[in-house]
Amino acid sequence: MKIPSSIWTLLIGIVLTLASLWYGQNHGLLPTAASDEAVLVDGLFNSMMTVSVGIFLIVEGVLIYSVFKYRRRAGDNEDGPPVEGNVPLEILWTAIPAIIVIGISVYSFDVYNEIGGFDPHAVHEAPINQSSMNMPGAAFAQRAGTALAATLTDTPPSNAPNLNQEKSDEAMQDSATAAVRNADQIPQLRNAPGVGSVAPTLGSSPDKAGQPASLAVNVTGLQYAWIFTYPETGITTGELHVPIGREVQINMTANDVIHAFWVPEFRLKQDAIPGRQSEIRFTPNKVGDYALICAELCGPYHGAMRSQVVVESQENFDKWMQEQLVASHETLNQAVAVNPANLTPDEFLAPYTKEMGIQPEILHQVHK
């Protein structure tokens, strides 16, 4: 009994669909999902993997089948039959990829919007100066493209509030943050959402928009380290400690060049840009130590710019905070004990620099 080709096609389609669905959910290519936001990103990735595996199996299966089915037999020296085209088939293999791409695009935008990556009000309310309105279309498009790439280029003067300046001033009210950042040397640039030049914000879901996070941490990127300060506590550290189950708001900028805050297990990555105040939010849901990697080439030692994000229980986090506060207090007491007369740095170091043959004028110049 010969099975009709339509039945074979149906059976093969079912097998390929089941294989694609299984592998799309069991590929094991992603690291541990350690934040609430990771679930959304993983769902998108798994969907793309399912579609990709299905297309791969169909295309490669047809190729392998054709190689064996239509191979040249021994003694066959004739040319193959001329095939001029198949319009229905060409329409089919053009329409299906188009539908897939549109579907993935809509899904991607939905995920991006769910983690707060798109603010339509910011684009609609963006000021557009008169000179841009008078530009020809090509010139305006070129200018917009330039603005997208040149994130360090300020926008034309405007009467609108400078959001970056406001956020910078707020962060600089914390003495520990002010001691780390050189905001007085880097001007805070204005946002221009209409041309893509903005301070990035990512991770805040729409249901939490406008709500303060339960834990705020100021992060400063510099060559080649991450510095974390906890406002109103005076704590400064080289690794990030956060409690499990609490939303964390990272307010960050850079002192020198562009860096990128990336924790693979959180599925979130955000640039730290000089002159702009970036924000990233996440809610850790798994205890552990996770690598924090700079994902933007920032210099010759870029590969060594790594740190740790420690997710721990609320009890352990409170204990760590107390330890840091005690350590900071002891360090201050030691500094006062070593310099009881409150001497200036030049006066305090004078006996040591004299032994080293360093003149006070040179030390004063280096200090300045």
LUMNULUM-642429 format. One record per residue (C-alpha): residue in three letters; x, z, y. Coordinates in Angstrom, 1 decimal, padded with zeros to 4 digits. Example, Ala and Ser with C-alpha at 12.3 -4.5 7.8 and 13.67 -1.06 7.14 Angstrom:
2
+------+--------+--------+--------+
| rest |      u |      w |      v |
+------+--------+--------+--------+
|  ala |  012.3 |  007.8 | -004.5 |
|  ser |  013.7 |  007.1 | -001.1 |
+------+--------+--------+--------+
END
This chain:
368
+------+--------+--------+--------+
| rest |      u |      w |      v |
+------+--------+--------+--------+
|  met |  000.0 |  000.0 |  000.0 |
|  lys |  001.4 | -001.1 |  003.3 |
|  ile |  001.0 |  001.3 |  006.2 |
|  pro | -000.1 | -000.4 |  009.4 |
|  ser |  002.4 | -000.5 |  012.2 |
|  ser | -000.1 |  001.4 |  014.5 |
|  ile | -000.1 |  004.3 |  012.1 |
|  trp |  003.7 |  004.3 |  012.0 |
|  thr |  003.8 |  004.3 |  015.8 |
|  leu |  001.4 |  007.2 |  016.0 |
|  leu |  003.3 |  009.3 |  013.4 |
|  ile |  006.7 |  008.6 |  015.1 |
|  gly |  005.2 |  009.5 |  018.5 |
|  ile |  003.9 |  012.8 |  017.1 |
|  val |  007.3 |  013.6 |  015.6 |
|  leu |  009.2 |  012.7 |  018.8 |
|  thr |  006.7 |  014.8 |  020.9 |
|  leu |  007.1 |  017.8 |  018.7 |
|  ala |  010.9 |  017.5 |  018.7 |
|  ser |  011.1 |  017.1 |  022.4 |
|  leu |  008.8 |  020.1 |  023.1 |
|  trp |  010.8 |  022.3 |  020.7 |
|  tyr |  014.2 |  021.4 |  022.1 |
|  gly |  012.9 |  021.6 |  025.7 |
|  gln |  012.1 |  025.3 |  025.1 |
|  asn |  015.0 |  026.2 |  022.7 |
|  his |  018.0 |  024.3 |  024.2 |
|  gly |  020.0 |  027.5 |  025.0 |
|  leu |  021.8 |  025.8 |  027.9 |
|  leu |  020.9 |  028.4 |  030.6 |
|  pro |  022.4 |  031.8 |  031.0 |
|  thr |  020.2 |  035.0 |  030.9 |
|  ala |  017.3 |  034.9 |  033.3 |
|  ala |  017.9 |  038.2 |  035.3 |
|  ser |  015.5 |  037.8 |  038.2 |
|  asp |  011.8 |  037.2 |  038.7 |
|  glu |  012.5 |  034.0 |  040.5 |
|  ala |  014.5 |  032.6 |  037.5 |
|  val |  011.2 |  032.1 |  035.5 |
|  leu |  010.0 |  029.4 |  037.9 |
|  val |  013.3 |  027.5 |  037.9 |
|  asp |  013.6 |  027.8 |  034.1 |
|  gly |  010.1 |  026.3 |  033.7 |
|  leu |  011.1 |  023.3 |  035.8 |
|  phe |  014.4 |  022.9 |  033.9 |
|  asn |  012.7 |  023.1 |  030.5 |
|  ser |  010.1 |  020.5 |  031.6 |
|  met |  012.8 |  018.1 |  032.7 |
|  met |  014.7 |  018.7 |  029.5 |
|  thr |  011.6 |  018.0 |  027.4 |
|  val |  011.0 |  014.7 |  029.1 |
|  ser |  014.7 |  013.8 |  029.0 |
|  val |  014.9 |  014.4 |  025.3 |
|  gly |  011.8 |  012.4 |  024.6 |
|  ile |  013.0 |  009.4 |  026.5 |
|  phe |  016.5 |  009.7 |  024.9 |
|  leu |  015.0 |  009.8 |  021.4 |
|  ile |  012.7 |  006.8 |  022.1 |
|  val |  015.4 |  004.6 |  023.7 |
|  glu |  018.1 |  005.4 |  021.2 |
|  gly |  015.7 |  005.2 |  018.3 |
|  val |  014.6 |  001.7 |  019.3 |
|  leu |  018.2 |  000.6 |  019.8 |
|  ile |  019.3 |  001.9 |  016.4 |
|  tyr |  016.3 |  000.4 |  014.7 |
|  ser |  016.9 | -003.0 |  016.4 |
|  val |  020.6 | -003.0 |  015.4 |
|  phe |  019.7 | -002.7 |  011.7 |
|  lys |  016.5 | -004.7 |  011.7 |
|  tyr |  017.7 | -007.7 |  013.6 |
|  arg |  021.4 | -007.7 |  012.6 |
|  arg |  023.0 | -011.0 |  011.7 |
|  arg |  022.8 | -011.6 |  008.0 |
|  ala |  025.6 | -013.2 |  006.0 |
|  gly |  025.5 | -017.0 |  006.2 |
|  asp |  023.2 | -017.0 |  009.3 |
|  asn |  024.9 | -019.0 |  012.0 |
|  glu |  021.8 | -020.0 |  014.0 |
|  asp |  021.1 | -018.9 |  017.5 |
|  gly |  018.5 | -016.2 |  018.1 |
|  pro |  015.0 | -017.2 |  019.3 |
|  pro |  014.7 | -017.6 |  023.0 |
|  val |  012.8 | -014.8 |  024.6 |
|  glu |  011.7 | -015.4 |  028.2 |
|  gly |  010.0 | -012.0 |  028.9 |
|  asn |  007.1 | -009.8 |  028.2 |
|  val |  005.1 | -009.0 |  031.4 |
|  pro |  002.9 | -006.2 |  029.9 |
|  leu |  006.0 | -004.5 |  028.5 |
|  glu |  007.9 | -004.7 |  031.7 |
|  ile |  004.9 | -003.2 |  033.6 |
|  leu |  004.8 | -000.4 |  031.1 |
|  trp |  008.4 |  000.6 |  031.2 |
|  thr |  008.3 |  000.5 |  035.0 |
|  ala |  005.1 |  002.4 |  035.4 |
|  ile |  005.9 |  005.2 |  033.0 |
|  pro |  009.3 |  006.2 |  034.6 |
|  ala |  007.6 |  006.0 |  038.1 |
|  ile |  004.8 |  008.4 |  036.9 |
|  ile |  007.4 |  010.8 |  035.4 |
|  val |  009.5 |  010.8 |  038.6 |
|  ile |  006.5 |  011.5 |  040.8 |
|  gly |  005.4 |  014.3 |  038.5 |
|  ile |  008.8 |  016.0 |  038.4 |
|  ser |  009.0 |  015.6 |  042.2 |
|  val |  005.7 |  017.3 |  042.7 |
|  tyr |  006.6 |  020.1 |  040.3 |
|  ser |  010.0 |  020.6 |  041.9 |
|  phe |  008.4 |  020.8 |  045.4 |
|  asp |  005.9 |  023.4 |  044.1 |
|  val |  008.7 |  025.5 |  042.6 |
|  tyr |  010.8 |  025.2 |  045.8 |
|  asn |  007.8 |  026.3 |  047.9 |
|  glu |  007.0 |  029.2 |  045.5 |
|  ile |  010.4 |  030.7 |  046.2 |
|  gly |  010.1 |  030.3 |  049.9 |
|  gly |  012.3 |  027.3 |  050.4 |
|  phe |  009.9 |  025.3 |  052.6 |
|  asp |  008.2 |  026.5 |  055.8 |
|  pro |  005.9 |  023.8 |  057.1 |
|  his |  005.2 |  025.8 |  060.3 |
|  ala |  008.9 |  025.7 |  061.2 |
|  val |  009.0 |  021.9 |  061.1 |
|  his |  005.7 |  021.5 |  063.0 |
|  glu |  006.8 |  024.0 |  065.7 |
|  ala |  010.3 |  022.6 |  066.0 |
|  pro |  011.1 |  021.6 |  069.6 |
|  ile |  011.9 |  017.9 |  070.1 |
|  asn |  013.7 |  017.0 |  073.3 |
|  gln |  012.7 |  014.0 |  075.4 |
|  ser |  016.0 |  012.2 |  074.9 |
|  ser |  015.2 |  012.1 |  071.1 |
|  met |  011.7 |  010.7 |  071.7 |
|  asn |  013.2 |  007.9 |  073.8 |
|  met |  015.7 |  006.9 |  071.1 |
|  pro |  015.2 |  003.8 |  069.0 |
|  gly |  014.1 |  004.5 |  065.4 |
|  ala |  017.5 |  003.8 |  063.9 |
|  ala |  019.4 |  005.9 |  066.4 |
|  phe |  017.1 |  008.8 |  065.9 |
|  ala |  017.4 |  008.5 |  062.1 |
|  gln |  021.2 |  008.4 |  062.5 |
|  arg |  021.1 |  011.5 |  064.7 |
|  ala |  018.9 |  013.3 |  062.2 |
|  gly |  021.3 |  012.4 |  059.3 |
|  thr |  024.2 |  013.6 |  061.3 |
|  ala |  022.5 |  016.9 |  062.0 |
|  leu |  021.8 |  017.4 |  058.3 |
|  ala |  025.5 |  017.1 |  057.5 |
|  ala |  027.0 |  018.7 |  060.6 |
|  thr |  025.6 |  022.2 |  060.1 |
|  leu |  028.1 |  023.7 |  062.6 |
|  thr |  027.0 |  021.4 |  065.5 |
|  asp |  024.8 |  023.2 |  068.0 |
|  thr |  021.5 |  021.7 |  069.1 |
|  pro |  020.7 |  020.9 |  072.8 |
|  pro |  019.8 |  023.8 |  075.0 |
|  ser |  016.3 |  025.1 |  074.7 |
|  asn |  014.1 |  027.8 |  076.1 |
|  ala |  012.9 |  028.8 |  072.6 |
|  pro |  014.2 |  032.1 |  071.2 |
|  asn |  017.5 |  031.8 |  069.3 |
|  leu |  016.5 |  033.2 |  065.9 |
|  asn |  020.1 |  033.2 |  064.7 |
|  gln |  021.1 |  035.3 |  067.7 |
|  glu |  018.3 |  037.7 |  067.2 |
|  lys |  019.2 |  038.2 |  063.5 |
|  ser |  022.9 |  038.6 |  064.4 |
|  asp |  022.2 |  041.2 |  067.0 |
|  glu |  020.0 |  043.1 |  064.6 |
|  ala |  022.7 |  043.1 |  061.9 |
|  met |  025.4 |  044.0 |  064.4 |
|  gln |  023.5 |  047.2 |  065.2 |
|  asp |  024.9 |  048.5 |  061.9 |
|  ser |  028.4 |  049.8 |  062.7 |
|  ala |  029.8 |  048.9 |  059.2 |
|  thr |  028.5 |  045.3 |  059.5 |
|  ala |  029.9 |  045.0 |  063.1 |
|  ala |  033.3 |  046.1 |  061.8 |
|  val |  033.4 |  043.3 |  059.3 |
|  arg |  031.8 |  040.4 |  061.2 |
|  asn |  033.5 |  038.6 |  064.1 |
|  ala |  030.2 |  037.5 |  065.7 |
|  asp |  031.6 |  037.7 |  069.2 |
|  gln |  034.0 |  034.9 |  068.3 |
|  ile |  031.4 |  032.6 |  066.6 |
|  pro |  028.4 |  031.5 |  068.7 |
|  gln |  025.1 |  031.8 |  067.0 |
|  leu |  023.6 |  028.2 |  066.9 |
|  arg |  020.0 |  027.3 |  067.5 |
|  asn |  017.7 |  026.2 |  064.7 |
|  ala |  016.4 |  022.6 |  064.8 |
|  pro |  014.1 |  022.3 |  061.7 |
|  gly |  012.9 |  018.9 |  062.9 |
|  val |  016.3 |  017.4 |  062.2 |
|  gly |  017.3 |  019.7 |  059.3 |
|  ser |  019.7 |  022.0 |  061.1 |
|  val |  018.5 |  025.5 |  060.3 |
|  ala |  019.5 |  028.9 |  059.0 |
|  pro |  018.5 |  028.7 |  055.3 |
|  thr |  015.9 |  031.1 |  053.9 |
|  leu |  015.3 |  031.2 |  050.1 |
|  gly |  013.7 |  033.4 |  047.5 |
|  ser |  010.8 |  035.0 |  049.4 |
|  ser |  007.6 |  034.1 |  047.6 |
|  pro |  004.5 |  033.2 |  049.8 |
|  asp |  002.7 |  036.4 |  048.8 |
|  lys |  005.6 |  038.5 |  050.2 |
|  ala |  006.2 |  036.4 |  053.3 |
|  gly |  006.6 |  038.5 |  056.4 |
|  gln |  007.0 |  041.7 |  054.4 |
|  pro |  010.2 |  043.7 |  054.6 |
|  ala |  012.2 |  043.9 |  051.4 |
|  ser |  012.7 |  047.3 |  049.8 |
|  leu |  016.5 |  046.9 |  050.0 |
|  ala |  018.4 |  045.0 |  052.7 |
|  val |  022.1 |  044.2 |  052.4 |
|  asn |  024.3 |  042.4 |  054.9 |
|  val |  026.8 |  040.1 |  053.3 |
|  thr |  029.8 |  038.5 |  055.0 |
|  gly |  031.7 |  035.6 |  053.4 |
|  leu |  035.3 |  035.1 |  054.4 |
|  gln |  038.4 |  033.5 |  052.8 |
|  tyr |  038.4 |  034.6 |  050.0 |
|  ala |  036.1 |  037.6 |  049.5 |
|  trp |  032.5 |  038.8 |  049.8 |
|  ile |  032.0 |  042.0 |  051.9 |
|  phe |  028.7 |  043.9 |  051.4 |
|  thr |  027.4 |  046.5 |  053.9 |
|  tyr |  024.3 |  048.6 |  053.5 |
|  pro |  022.7 |  049.1 |  056.9 |
|  glu |  022.2 |  052.7 |  058.2 |
|  thr |  024.4 |  054.1 |  055.5 |
|  gly |  027.9 |  053.1 |  056.6 |
|  ile |  028.7 |  051.9 |  053.1 |
|  thr |  031.0 |  048.9 |  052.8 |
|  thr |  032.0 |  047.6 |  049.4 |
|  gly |  033.4 |  044.5 |  047.6 |
|  glu |  030.7 |  044.3 |  044.9 |
|  leu |  027.0 |  044.3 |  045.2 |
|  his |  024.9 |  047.1 |  043.6 |
|  val |  021.2 |  046.7 |  043.5 |
|  pro |  018.4 |  048.7 |  041.6 |
|  ile |  016.3 |  046.9 |  039.0 |
|  gly |  012.8 |  046.0 |  039.9 |
|  arg |  013.2 |  046.2 |  043.7 |
|  glu |  013.2 |  043.1 |  045.9 |
|  val |  016.6 |  042.7 |  047.6 |
|  gln |  017.1 |  040.8 |  050.9 |
|  ile |  020.5 |  039.4 |  051.5 |
|  asn |  021.3 |  038.7 |  055.1 |
|  met |  024.5 |  036.7 |  055.3 |
|  thr |  026.8 |  034.7 |  057.4 |
|  ala |  030.4 |  033.6 |  057.3 |
|  asn |  033.4 |  034.5 |  059.4 |
|  asp |  035.4 |  031.3 |  059.0 |
|  val |  034.1 |  028.4 |  056.9 |
|  ile |  031.0 |  027.6 |  054.8 |
|  his |  030.7 |  029.6 |  051.6 |
|  ala |  027.9 |  029.7 |  049.0 |
|  phe |  026.3 |  032.8 |  047.4 |
|  trp |  025.5 |  031.9 |  043.8 |
|  val |  024.5 |  034.1 |  040.9 |
|  pro |  023.7 |  031.8 |  037.9 |
|  glu |  021.5 |  034.4 |  036.2 |
|  phe |  019.3 |  034.7 |  039.3 |
|  arg |  018.9 |  030.9 |  039.6 |
|  leu |  019.4 |  031.1 |  043.3 |
|  lys |  022.1 |  029.7 |  045.5 |
|  gln |  022.4 |  029.9 |  049.3 |
|  asp |  025.0 |  028.8 |  051.8 |
|  ala |  026.7 |  031.3 |  054.1 |
|  ile |  027.4 |  029.3 |  057.3 |
|  pro |  029.4 |  030.4 |  060.4 |
|  gly |  027.0 |  030.7 |  063.4 |
|  arg |  023.9 |  030.9 |  061.2 |
|  gln |  022.1 |  033.8 |  059.6 |
|  ser |  021.1 |  032.8 |  056.1 |
|  glu |  018.6 |  034.8 |  054.0 |
|  ile |  018.1 |  035.0 |  050.3 |
|  arg |  015.7 |  037.3 |  048.4 |
|  phe |  015.5 |  038.1 |  044.7 |
|  thr |  014.1 |  040.8 |  042.4 |
|  pro |  016.4 |  041.6 |  039.6 |
|  asn |  014.7 |  042.4 |  036.3 |
|  lys |  017.6 |  043.0 |  033.8 |
|  val |  020.3 |  045.6 |  033.9 |
|  gly |  023.8 |  044.3 |  033.7 |
|  asp |  026.9 |  043.0 |  035.5 |
|  tyr |  026.6 |  039.4 |  036.8 |
|  ala |  029.2 |  037.2 |  038.3 |
|  leu |  028.9 |  036.2 |  042.0 |
|  ile |  030.6 |  032.9 |  042.6 |
|  cys |  031.3 |  031.0 |  045.8 |
|  ala |  029.9 |  027.5 |  045.0 |
|  glu |  031.2 |  025.8 |  048.1 |
|  leu |  034.8 |  024.6 |  048.3 |
|  cys |  036.2 |  026.9 |  051.0 |
|  gly |  039.9 |  026.5 |  050.7 |
|  pro |  042.9 |  026.5 |  048.3 |
|  tyr |  041.9 |  029.8 |  046.7 |
|  his |  038.2 |  029.0 |  046.5 |
|  gly |  038.3 |  029.5 |  042.7 |
|  ala |  039.3 |  033.1 |  043.1 |
|  met |  036.4 |  034.0 |  045.4 |
|  arg |  034.4 |  035.9 |  042.9 |
|  ser |  032.7 |  039.3 |  042.8 |
|  gln |  030.2 |  041.3 |  040.8 |
|  val |  026.5 |  042.0 |  041.1 |
|  val |  025.7 |  045.2 |  039.4 |
|  val |  022.0 |  045.6 |  038.5 |
|  glu |  021.3 |  049.2 |  037.4 |
|  ser |  018.5 |  051.7 |  037.2 |
|  gln |  017.2 |  053.4 |  040.4 |
|  glu |  018.8 |  056.7 |  039.2 |
|  asn |  022.2 |  055.1 |  038.7 |
|  phe |  021.9 |  053.2 |  042.0 |
|  asp |  021.1 |  056.4 |  043.9 |
|  lys |  024.1 |  058.1 |  042.2 |
|  trp |  026.4 |  055.2 |  043.2 |
|  met |  025.1 |  055.4 |  046.8 |
|  gln |  026.0 |  059.1 |  046.9 |
|  glu |  029.4 |  058.5 |  045.5 |
|  gln |  030.1 |  055.8 |  048.1 |
|  leu |  028.9 |  058.1 |  050.9 |
|  val |  031.2 |  061.0 |  049.7 |
|  ala |  034.1 |  058.6 |  049.3 |
|  ser |  033.6 |  057.3 |  052.9 |
|  his |  033.4 |  060.8 |  054.2 |
|  glu |  036.6 |  061.8 |  052.4 |
|  thr |  038.4 |  058.7 |  053.7 |
|  leu |  037.4 |  059.6 |  057.2 |
|  asn |  038.6 |  063.2 |  056.8 |
|  gln |  041.9 |  062.0 |  055.4 |
|  ala |  042.4 |  059.7 |  058.4 |
|  val |  041.7 |  062.6 |  060.8 |
|  ala |  044.1 |  064.9 |  058.9 |
|  val |  046.9 |  062.4 |  059.0 |
|  asn |  046.3 |  061.7 |  062.7 |
|  pro |  045.2 |  065.1 |  064.0 |
|  ala |  046.1 |  064.3 |  067.6 |
|  asn |  043.9 |  061.2 |  067.7 |
|  leu |  046.9 |  059.0 |  068.6 |
|  thr |  046.5 |  055.3 |  069.3 |
|  pro |  047.6 |  053.0 |  066.5 |
|  asp |  050.8 |  052.1 |  068.4 |
|  glu |  051.7 |  055.8 |  068.9 |
|  phe |  050.8 |  056.7 |  065.4 |
|  leu |  052.9 |  053.9 |  063.8 |
|  ala |  055.8 |  054.3 |  066.2 |
|  pro |  058.0 |  056.5 |  063.9 |
|  tyr |  057.5 |  054.1 |  061.0 |
|  thr |  058.0 |  050.9 |  062.9 |
|  lys |  061.2 |  052.3 |  064.5 |
|  glu |  062.7 |  052.8 |  061.0 |
|  met |  061.7 |  049.2 |  060.1 |
|  gly |  063.3 |  047.8 |  063.2 |
|  ile |  060.0 |  046.7 |  064.7 |
|  gln |  059.7 |  046.9 |  068.5 |
|  pro |  056.5 |  048.5 |  070.0 |
|  glu |  055.8 |  045.4 |  072.0 |
|  ile |  055.7 |  043.3 |  068.8 |
|  leu |  053.4 |  045.7 |  067.1 |
|  his |  051.1 |  045.7 |  070.2 |
|  gln |  051.0 |  041.9 |  070.2 |
|  val |  050.2 |  041.8 |  066.5 |
|  his |  047.4 |  044.4 |  066.9 |
|  lys |  045.9 |  042.3 |  069.7 |
+------+--------+--------+--------+
END
